[in-house]
């Protein structure tokens, strides 16, 4: 399950940006970009759980 969290967080980031820019509130742009940035940080963190097949073939 952890290997899919990177793509899930990237997808959530895109959805947050689309919805956040569509809502016309005073702080919606700043809030949506902040949440998207946090989601992208989590996506970068969970890339370590993506299996690397290249190292397995060399052994």
mmJSON file of the N, C-alpha and C atoms, coordinates in Angstrom:
{"data_MODEL":{"atom_site":{
"group_PDB":["ATOM","ATOM","ATOM","ATOM","ATOM","ATOM","ATOM","ATOM","ATOM","ATOM","ATOM","ATOM","ATOM","ATOM","ATOM","ATOM","ATOM","ATOM","ATOM","ATOM","ATOM","ATOM","ATOM","ATOM","ATOM","ATOM","ATOM","ATOM","ATOM","ATOM","ATOM","ATOM","ATOM","ATOM","ATOM","ATOM","ATOM","ATOM","ATOM","ATOM","ATOM","ATOM","ATOM","ATOM","ATOM","ATOM","ATOM","ATOM","ATOM","ATOM","ATOM","ATOM","ATOM","ATOM","ATOM","ATOM","ATOM","ATOM","ATOM","ATOM","ATOM","ATOM","ATOM","ATOM","ATOM","ATOM","ATOM","ATOM","ATOM","ATOM","ATOM","ATOM","ATOM","ATOM","ATOM","ATOM","ATOM","ATOM","ATOM","ATOM","ATOM","ATOM","ATOM","ATOM","ATOM","ATOM","ATOM","ATOM","ATOM","ATOM","ATOM","ATOM","ATOM","ATOM","ATOM","ATOM","ATOM","ATOM","ATOM","ATOM","ATOM","ATOM","ATOM","ATOM","ATOM","ATOM","ATOM","ATOM","ATOM","ATOM","ATOM","ATOM","ATOM","ATOM","ATOM","ATOM","ATOM","ATOM","ATOM","ATOM","ATOM","ATOM","ATOM","ATOM","ATOM","ATOM","ATOM","ATOM","ATOM","ATOM","ATOM","ATOM","ATOM","ATOM","ATOM","ATOM","ATOM","ATOM","ATOM","ATOM","ATOM","ATOM","ATOM","ATOM","ATOM","ATOM","ATOM","ATOM","ATOM","ATOM","ATOM","ATOM","ATOM","ATOM","ATOM","ATOM","ATOM","ATOM","ATOM","ATOM","ATOM","ATOM","ATOM","ATOM","ATOM","ATOM","ATOM","ATOM","ATOM","ATOM","ATOM","ATOM","ATOM","ATOM","ATOM","ATOM","ATOM"],
"id":[1,2,3,4,5,6,7,8,9,10,11,12,13,14,15,16,17,18,19,20,21,22,23,24,25,26,27,28,29,30,31,32,33,34,35,36,37,38,39,40,41,42,43,44,45,46,47,48,49,50,51,52,53,54,55,56,57,58,59,60,61,62,63,64,65,66,67,68,69,70,71,72,73,74,75,76,77,78,79,80,81,82,83,84,85,86,87,88,89,90,91,92,93,94,95,96,97,98,99,100,101,102,103,104,105,106,107,108,109,110,111,112,113,114,115,116,117,118,119,120,121,122,123,124,125,126,127,128,129,130,131,132,133,134,135,136,137,138,139,140,141,142,143,144,145,146,147,148,149,150,151,152,153,154,155,156,157,158,159,160,161,162,163,164,165,166,167,168,169,170,171,172,173,174,175,176,177],
"type_symbol":["N","C","C","N","C","C","N","C","C","N","C","C","N","C","C","N","C","C","N","C","C","N","C","C","N","C","C","N","C","C","N","C","C","N","C","C","N","C","C","N","C","C","N","C","C","N","C","C","N","C","C","N","C","C","N","C","C","N","C","C","N","C","C","N","C","C","N","C","C","N","C","C","N","C","C","N","C","C","N","C","C","N","C","C","N","C","C","N","C","C","N","C","C","N","C","C","N","C","C","N","C","C","N","C","C","N","C","C","N","C","C","N","C","C","N","C","C","N","C","C","N","C","C","N","C","C","N","C","C","N","C","C","N","C","C","N","C","C","N","C","C","N","C","C","N","C","C","N","C","C","N","C","C","N","C","C","N","C","C","N","C","C","N","C","C","N","C","C","N","C","C","N","C","C","N","C","C"],
"label_atom_id":["N","CA","C","N","CA","C","N","CA","C","N","CA","C","N","CA","C","N","CA","C","N","CA","C","N","CA","C","N","CA","C","N","CA","C","N","CA","C","N","CA","C","N","CA","C","N","CA","C","N","CA","C","N","CA","C","N","CA","C","N","CA","C","N","CA","C","N","CA","C","N","CA","C","N","CA","C","N","CA","C","N","CA","C","N","CA","C","N","CA","C","N","CA","C","N","CA","C","N","CA","C","N","CA","C","N","CA","C","N","CA","C","N","CA","C","N","CA","C","N","CA","C","N","CA","C","N","CA","C","N","CA","C","N","CA","C","N","CA","C","N","CA","C","N","CA","C","N","CA","C","N","CA","C","N","CA","C","N","CA","C","N","CA","C","N","CA","C","N","CA","C","N","CA","C","N","CA","C","N","CA","C","N","CA","C","N","CA","C","N","CA","C","N","CA","C","N","CA","C","N","CA","C","N","CA","C"],
"label_alt_id":[null,null,null,null,null,null,null,null,null,null,null,null,null,null,null,null,null,null,null,null,null,null,null,null,null,null,null,null,null,null,null,null,null,null,null,null,null,null,null,null,null,null,null,null,null,null,null,null,null,null,null,null,null,null,null,null,null,null,null,null,null,null,null,null,null,null,null,null,null,null,null,null,null,null,null,null,null,null,null,null,null,null,null,null,null,null,null,null,null,null,null,null,null,null,null,null,null,null,null,null,null,null,null,null,null,null,null,null,null,null,null,null,null,null,null,null,null,null,null,null,null,null,null,null,null,null,null,null,null,null,null,null,null,null,null,null,null,null,null,null,null,null,null,null,null,null,null,null,null,null,null,null,null,null,null,null,null,null,null,null,null,null,null,null,null,null,null,null,null,null,null,null,null,null,null,null,null],
"label_comp_id":["UNK","UNK","UNK","UNK","UNK","UNK","UNK","UNK","UNK","UNK","UNK","UNK","UNK","UNK","UNK","UNK","UNK","UNK","UNK","UNK","UNK","UNK","UNK","UNK","UNK","UNK","UNK","UNK","UNK","UNK","UNK","UNK","UNK","UNK","UNK","UNK","UNK","UNK","UNK","UNK","UNK","UNK","UNK","UNK","UNK","UNK","UNK","UNK","UNK","UNK","UNK","UNK","UNK","UNK","UNK","UNK","UNK","UNK","UNK","UNK","UNK","UNK","UNK","UNK","UNK","UNK","UNK","UNK","UNK","UNK","UNK","UNK","UNK","UNK","UNK","UNK","UNK","UNK","UNK","UNK","UNK","UNK","UNK","UNK","UNK","UNK","UNK","UNK","UNK","UNK","UNK","UNK","UNK","UNK","UNK","UNK","UNK","UNK","UNK","UNK","UNK","UNK","UNK","UNK","UNK","UNK","UNK","UNK","UNK","UNK","UNK","UNK","UNK","UNK","UNK","UNK","UNK","UNK","UNK","UNK","UNK","UNK","UNK","UNK","UNK","UNK","UNK","UNK","UNK","UNK","UNK","UNK","UNK","UNK","UNK","UNK","UNK","UNK","UNK","UNK","UNK","UNK","UNK","UNK","UNK","UNK","UNK","UNK","UNK","UNK","UNK","UNK","UNK","UNK","UNK","UNK","UNK","UNK","UNK","UNK","UNK","UNK","UNK","UNK","UNK","UNK","UNK","UNK","UNK","UNK","UNK","UNK","UNK","UNK","UNK","UNK","UNK"],
"label_asym_id":["A","A","A","A","A","A","A","A","A","A","A","A","A","A","A","A","A","A","A","A","A","A","A","A","A","A","A","A","A","A","A","A","A","A","A","A","A","A","A","A","A","A","A","A","A","A","A","A","A","A","A","A","A","A","A","A","A","A","A","A","A","A","A","A","A","A","A","A","A","A","A","A","A","A","A","A","A","A","A","A","A","A","A","A","A","A","A","A","A","A","A","A","A","A","A","A","A","A","A","A","A","A","A","A","A","A","A","A","A","A","A","A","A","A","A","A","A","A","A","A","A","A","A","A","A","A","A","A","A","A","A","A","A","A","A","A","A","A","A","A","A","A","A","A","A","A","A","A","A","A","A","A","A","A","A","A","A","A","A","A","A","A","A","A","A","A","A","A","A","A","A","A","A","A","A","A","A"],
"label_entity_id":["1","1","1","1","1","1","1","1","1","1","1","1","1","1","1","1","1","1","1","1","1","1","1","1","1","1","1","1","1","1","1","1","1","1","1","1","1","1","1","1","1","1","1","1","1","1","1","1","1","1","1","1","1","1","1","1","1","1","1","1","1","1","1","1","1","1","1","1","1","1","1","1","1","1","1","1","1","1","1","1","1","1","1","1","1","1","1","1","1","1","1","1","1","1","1","1","1","1","1","1","1","1","1","1","1","1","1","1","1","1","1","1","1","1","1","1","1","1","1","1","1","1","1","1","1","1","1","1","1","1","1","1","1","1","1","1","1","1","1","1","1","1","1","1","1","1","1","1","1","1","1","1","1","1","1","1","1","1","1","1","1","1","1","1","1","1","1","1","1","1","1","1","1","1","1","1","1"],
"label_seq_id":[1,1,1,2,2,2,3,3,3,4,4,4,5,5,5,6,6,6,7,7,7,8,8,8,9,9,9,10,10,10,11,11,11,12,12,12,13,13,13,14,14,14,15,15,15,16,16,16,17,17,17,18,18,18,19,19,19,20,20,20,21,21,21,22,22,22,23,23,23,24,24,24,25,25,25,26,26,26,27,27,27,28,28,28,29,29,29,30,30,30,31,31,31,32,32,32,33,33,33,34,34,34,35,35,35,36,36,36,37,37,37,38,38,38,39,39,39,40,40,40,41,41,41,42,42,42,43,43,43,44,44,44,45,45,45,46,46,46,47,47,47,48,48,48,49,49,49,50,50,50,51,51,51,52,52,52,53,53,53,54,54,54,55,55,55,56,56,56,57,57,57,58,58,58,59,59,59],
"pdbx_PDB_ins_code":[null,null,null,null,null,null,null,null,null,null,null,null,null,null,null,null,null,null,null,null,null,null,null,null,null,null,null,null,null,null,null,null,null,null,null,null,null,null,null,null,null,null,null,null,null,null,null,null,null,null,null,null,null,null,null,null,null,null,null,null,null,null,null,null,null,null,null,null,null,null,null,null,null,null,null,null,null,null,null,null,null,null,null,null,null,null,null,null,null,null,null,null,null,null,null,null,null,null,null,null,null,null,null,null,null,null,null,null,null,null,null,null,null,null,null,null,null,null,null,null,null,null,null,null,null,null,null,null,null,null,null,null,null,null,null,null,null,null,null,null,null,null,null,null,null,null,null,null,null,null,null,null,null,null,null,null,null,null,null,null,null,null,null,null,null,null,null,null,null,null,null,null,null,null,null,null,null],
"Cartn_x":[0.812,0.0,0.86,1.999,2.837,3.423,3.577,4.147,3.205,1.911,0.933,0.68,1.21,0.94,1.529,2.617,3.193,2.212,1.674,0.732,-0.576,-0.996,-2.223,-2.058,-0.923,-0.702,-0.551,0.036,0.122,-1.265,-2.086,-3.465,-4.264,-4.122,-4.815,-4.356,-3.077,-2.548,-3.2,-3.332,-3.98,-5.444,-6.136,-7.555,-7.741,-6.874,-6.954,-6.733,-5.787,-5.524,-6.698,-7.284,-8.417,-9.607,-9.909,-11.044,-10.731,-9.529,-9.152,-9.15,-8.756,-8.774,-10.178,-11.033,-12.41,-13.253,-12.921,-13.65,-13.119,-14.01,-13.582,-13.733,-12.823,-12.782,-11.487,-11.386,-10.26,-8.922,-8.823,-7.57,-7.526,-8.413,-8.487,-7.234,-6.636,-5.432,-4.251,-4.046,-2.928,-3.137,-4.37,-4.66,-4.507,-5.017,-4.934,-3.484,-2.692,-1.288,-0.517,-0.881,-0.234,-0.54,-1.803,-2.186,-1.553,-1.52,-0.897,0.597,1.251,2.682,2.94,2.102,2.241,2.02,1.038,0.795,1.994,2.621,3.794,4.992,5.105,6.165,5.944,4.694,4.388,4.644,4.321,4.569,6.063,6.869,8.317,8.846,8.269,8.702,8.412,7.256,6.871,7.481,8.321,8.996,10.013,10.442,11.407,10.792,9.478,8.811,8.523,8.845,8.674,9.8,9.471,10.531,11.432,12.706,13.68,14.088,13.554,13.827,15.236,15.862,17.193,18.219,18.086,19.014,18.791,17.575,17.295,17.884,17.949,18.456,19.985,20.692,22.143,22.653,21.874,22.339,22.243],
"Cartn_y":[-1.193,0.0,1.264,1.222,2.416,2.807,1.843,2.173,3.038,3.002,3.783,5.154,5.418,6.692,7.875,7.696,8.794,9.272,8.342,8.749,9.262,8.718,9.191,10.633,10.945,12.307,13.295,12.887,13.772,14.029,13.013,13.167,14.078,13.892,14.752,16.199,16.394,17.737,18.426,17.697,18.268,18.584,17.685,17.917,19.127,19.255,20.402,21.697,21.72,22.936,23.281,22.282,22.547,23.086,22.449,22.908,24.25,24.418,25.653,26.866,26.686,27.811,28.107,27.103,27.304,28.059,27.914,28.608,30.032,30.981,32.379,32.973,32.585,33.141,33.923,34.635,35.551,34.821,33.78,33.078,31.725,31.461,30.126,29.776,30.729,30.461,30.082,30.84,30.564,29.235,28.997,27.756,26.544,26.641,25.489,25.202,26.229,25.998,25.441,25.873,25.348,23.875,23.504,22.1,21.259,21.79,21.065,20.871,21.874,21.771,20.699,20.652,19.625,18.239,18.105,16.813,16.395,17.345,17.017,16.63,17.216,16.806,15.363,15.021,13.641,12.698,13.129,12.292,12.04,13.056,12.875,11.96,12.032,11.17,9.701,9.409,8.029,7.418,8.163,7.568,6.516,6.545,5.536,4.153,4.056,2.758,2.167,2.894,2.363,1.365,0.139,-0.862,-0.514,-0.821,-0.575,-1.929,-2.267,-3.557,-3.643,-2.506,-2.504,-3.1,-2.822,-3.378,-4.879,-5.349,-6.77,-7.617,-7.102,-7.869,-8.028,-7.091,-7.151,-8.164,-8.575,-9.489,-10.911],
"Cartn_z":[0.0,0.0,0.0,0.686,0.769,-0.581,-1.483,-2.795,-3.613,-3.321,-4.073,-3.466,-2.299,-1.645,-2.398,-3.1,-3.879,-4.942,-5.71,-6.756,-6.17,-5.03,-4.392,-3.916,-3.299,-2.822,-3.984,-5.085,-6.251,-6.818,-6.86,-7.339,-6.403,-5.101,-4.132,-4.282,-4.527,-4.718,-5.923,-7.012,-8.198,-7.962,-7.268,-6.979,-6.07,-5.064,-4.156,-4.923,-5.845,-6.62,-7.53,-8.166,-9.057,-8.266,-7.146,-6.333,-5.676,-5.186,-4.5,-5.412,-6.64,-7.573,-8.093,-8.05,-8.496,-7.494,-6.215,-5.157,-5.075,-5.082,-5.089,-3.692,-2.818,-1.475,-1.302,-0.205,-0.02,0.089,0.913,1.133,0.441,-0.488,-1.073,-1.881,-2.552,-3.331,-2.464,-1.412,-0.503,0.209,0.655,1.379,0.462,-0.764,-1.664,-2.067,-2.311,-2.644,-1.448,-0.24,0.962,1.174,1.014,1.159,0.052,-1.163,-2.271,-2.026,-1.476,-1.168,-0.109,0.908,1.945,1.351,0.469,-0.187,-1.039,-1.709,-2.517,-1.65,-0.469,0.458,0.898,1.223,1.587,0.415,-0.797,-1.974,-2.155,-1.935,-2.045,-0.95,0.234,1.338,1.03,0.466,0.238,-1.032,-1.754,-2.902,-2.475,-1.228,-0.773,-0.684,-0.704,-0.641,-2.019,-3.079,-4.428,-4.673,-5.073,-5.252,-6.439,-6.283,-7.328,-7.914,-9.072,-9.69,-10.252,-10.513,-11.093,-10.123,-8.84,-7.855,-7.649,-7.795,-7.603,-8.715,-9.92,-11.054,-11.01,-10.375,-10.329,-9.329,-8.382,-7.336,-7.744],
"occupancy":[1.0,1.0,1.0,1.0,1.0,1.0,1.0,1.0,1.0,1.0,1.0,1.0,1.0,1.0,1.0,1.0,1.0,1.0,1.0,1.0,1.0,1.0,1.0,1.0,1.0,1.0,1.0,1.0,1.0,1.0,1.0,1.0,1.0,1.0,1.0,1.0,1.0,1.0,1.0,1.0,1.0,1.0,1.0,1.0,1.0,1.0,1.0,1.0,1.0,1.0,1.0,1.0,1.0,1.0,1.0,1.0,1.0,1.0,1.0,1.0,1.0,1.0,1.0,1.0,1.0,1.0,1.0,1.0,1.0,1.0,1.0,1.0,1.0,1.0,1.0,1.0,1.0,1.0,1.0,1.0,1.0,1.0,1.0,1.0,1.0,1.0,1.0,1.0,1.0,1.0,1.0,1.0,1.0,1.0,1.0,1.0,1.0,1.0,1.0,1.0,1.0,1.0,1.0,1.0,1.0,1.0,1.0,1.0,1.0,1.0,1.0,1.0,1.0,1.0,1.0,1.0,1.0,1.0,1.0,1.0,1.0,1.0,1.0,1.0,1.0,1.0,1.0,1.0,1.0,1.0,1.0,1.0,1.0,1.0,1.0,1.0,1.0,1.0,1.0,1.0,1.0,1.0,1.0,1.0,1.0,1.0,1.0,1.0,1.0,1.0,1.0,1.0,1.0,1.0,1.0,1.0,1.0,1.0,1.0,1.0,1.0,1.0,1.0,1.0,1.0,1.0,1.0,1.0,1.0,1.0,1.0,1.0,1.0,1.0,1.0,1.0,1.0],
"B_iso_or_equiv":[0.0,0.0,0.0,0.0,0.0,0.0,0.0,0.0,0.0,0.0,0.0,0.0,0.0,0.0,0.0,0.0,0.0,0.0,0.0,0.0,0.0,0.0,0.0,0.0,0.0,0.0,0.0,0.0,0.0,0.0,0.0,0.0,0.0,0.0,0.0,0.0,0.0,0.0,0.0,0.0,0.0,0.0,0.0,0.0,0.0,0.0,0.0,0.0,0.0,0.0,0.0,0.0,0.0,0.0,0.0,0.0,0.0,0.0,0.0,0.0,0.0,0.0,0.0,0.0,0.0,0.0,0.0,0.0,0.0,0.0,0.0,0.0,0.0,0.0,0.0,0.0,0.0,0.0,0.0,0.0,0.0,0.0,0.0,0.0,0.0,0.0,0.0,0.0,0.0,0.0,0.0,0.0,0.0,0.0,0.0,0.0,0.0,0.0,0.0,0.0,0.0,0.0,0.0,0.0,0.0,0.0,0.0,0.0,0.0,0.0,0.0,0.0,0.0,0.0,0.0,0.0,0.0,0.0,0.0,0.0,0.0,0.0,0.0,0.0,0.0,0.0,0.0,0.0,0.0,0.0,0.0,0.0,0.0,0.0,0.0,0.0,0.0,0.0,0.0,0.0,0.0,0.0,0.0,0.0,0.0,0.0,0.0,0.0,0.0,0.0,0.0,0.0,0.0,0.0,0.0,0.0,0.0,0.0,0.0,0.0,0.0,0.0,0.0,0.0,0.0,0.0,0.0,0.0,0.0,0.0,0.0,0.0,0.0,0.0,0.0,0.0,0.0],
"pdbx_formal_charge":[null,null,null,null,null,null,null,null,null,null,null,null,null,null,null,null,null,null,null,null,null,null,null,null,null,null,null,null,null,null,null,null,null,null,null,null,null,null,null,null,null,null,null,null,null,null,null,null,null,null,null,null,null,null,null,null,null,null,null,null,null,null,null,null,null,null,null,null,null,null,null,null,null,null,null,null,null,null,null,null,null,null,null,null,null,null,null,null,null,null,null,null,null,null,null,null,null,null,null,null,null,null,null,null,null,null,null,null,null,null,null,null,null,null,null,null,null,null,null,null,null,null,null,null,null,null,null,null,null,null,null,null,null,null,null,null,null,null,null,null,null,null,null,null,null,null,null,null,null,null,null,null,null,null,null,null,null,null,null,null,null,null,null,null,null,null,null,null,null,null,null,null,null,null,null,null,null],
"auth_seq_id":[1,1,1,2,2,2,3,3,3,4,4,4,5,5,5,6,6,6,7,7,7,8,8,8,9,9,9,10,10,10,11,11,11,12,12,12,13,13,13,14,14,14,15,15,15,16,16,16,17,17,17,18,18,18,19,19,19,20,20,20,21,21,21,22,22,22,23,23,23,24,24,24,25,25,25,26,26,26,27,27,27,28,28,28,29,29,29,30,30,30,31,31,31,32,32,32,33,33,33,34,34,34,35,35,35,36,36,36,37,37,37,38,38,38,39,39,39,40,40,40,41,41,41,42,42,42,43,43,43,44,44,44,45,45,45,46,46,46,47,47,47,48,48,48,49,49,49,50,50,50,51,51,51,52,52,52,53,53,53,54,54,54,55,55,55,56,56,56,57,57,57,58,58,58,59,59,59],
"auth_comp_id":["UNK","UNK","UNK","UNK","UNK","UNK","UNK","UNK","UNK","UNK","UNK","UNK","UNK","UNK","UNK","UNK","UNK","UNK","UNK","UNK","UNK","UNK","UNK","UNK","UNK","UNK","UNK","UNK","UNK","UNK","UNK","UNK","UNK","UNK","UNK","UNK","UNK","UNK","UNK","UNK","UNK","UNK","UNK","UNK","UNK","UNK","UNK","UNK","UNK","UNK","UNK","UNK","UNK","UNK","UNK","UNK","UNK","UNK","UNK","UNK","UNK","UNK","UNK","UNK","UNK","UNK","UNK","UNK","UNK","UNK","UNK","UNK","UNK","UNK","UNK","UNK","UNK","UNK","UNK","UNK","UNK","UNK","UNK","UNK","UNK","UNK","UNK","UNK","UNK","UNK","UNK","UNK","UNK","UNK","UNK","UNK","UNK","UNK","UNK","UNK","UNK","UNK","UNK","UNK","UNK","UNK","UNK","UNK","UNK","UNK","UNK","UNK","UNK","UNK","UNK","UNK","UNK","UNK","UNK","UNK","UNK","UNK","UNK","UNK","UNK","UNK","UNK","UNK","UNK","UNK","UNK","UNK","UNK","UNK","UNK","UNK","UNK","UNK","UNK","UNK","UNK","UNK","UNK","UNK","UNK","UNK","UNK","UNK","UNK","UNK","UNK","UNK","UNK","UNK","UNK","UNK","UNK","UNK","UNK","UNK","UNK","UNK","UNK","UNK","UNK","UNK","UNK","UNK","UNK","UNK","UNK","UNK","UNK","UNK","UNK","UNK","UNK"],
"auth_asym_id":["A","A","A","A","A","A","A","A","A","A","A","A","A","A","A","A","A","A","A","A","A","A","A","A","A","A","A","A","A","A","A","A","A","A","A","A","A","A","A","A","A","A","A","A","A","A","A","A","A","A","A","A","A","A","A","A","A","A","A","A","A","A","A","A","A","A","A","A","A","A","A","A","A","A","A","A","A","A","A","A","A","A","A","A","A","A","A","A","A","A","A","A","A","A","A","A","A","A","A","A","A","A","A","A","A","A","A","A","A","A","A","A","A","A","A","A","A","A","A","A","A","A","A","A","A","A","A","A","A","A","A","A","A","A","A","A","A","A","A","A","A","A","A","A","A","A","A","A","A","A","A","A","A","A","A","A","A","A","A","A","A","A","A","A","A","A","A","A","A","A","A","A","A","A","A","A","A"],
"auth_atom_id":["N","CA","C","N","CA","C","N","CA","C","N","CA","C","N","CA","C","N","CA","C","N","CA","C","N","CA","C","N","CA","C","N","CA","C","N","CA","C","N","CA","C","N","CA","C","N","CA","C","N","CA","C","N","CA","C","N","CA","C","N","CA","C","N","CA","C","N","CA","C","N","CA","C","N","CA","C","N","CA","C","N","CA","C","N","CA","C","N","CA","C","N","CA","C","N","CA","C","N","CA","C","N","CA","C","N","CA","C","N","CA","C","N","CA","C","N","CA","C","N","CA","C","N","CA","C","N","CA","C","N","CA","C","N","CA","C","N","CA","C","N","CA","C","N","CA","C","N","CA","C","N","CA","C","N","CA","C","N","CA","C","N","CA","C","N","CA","C","N","CA","C","N","CA","C","N","CA","C","N","CA","C","N","CA","C","N","CA","C","N","CA","C","N","CA","C","N","CA","C","N","CA","C","N","CA","C"],
"pdbx_PDB_model_num":[1,1,1,1,1,1,1,1,1,1,1,1,1,1,1,1,1,1,1,1,1,1,1,1,1,1,1,1,1,1,1,1,1,1,1,1,1,1,1,1,1,1,1,1,1,1,1,1,1,1,1,1,1,1,1,1,1,1,1,1,1,1,1,1,1,1,1,1,1,1,1,1,1,1,1,1,1,1,1,1,1,1,1,1,1,1,1,1,1,1,1,1,1,1,1,1,1,1,1,1,1,1,1,1,1,1,1,1,1,1,1,1,1,1,1,1,1,1,1,1,1,1,1,1,1,1,1,1,1,1,1,1,1,1,1,1,1,1,1,1,1,1,1,1,1,1,1,1,1,1,1,1,1,1,1,1,1,1,1,1,1,1,1,1,1,1,1,1,1,1,1,1,1,1,1,1,1]
}}}
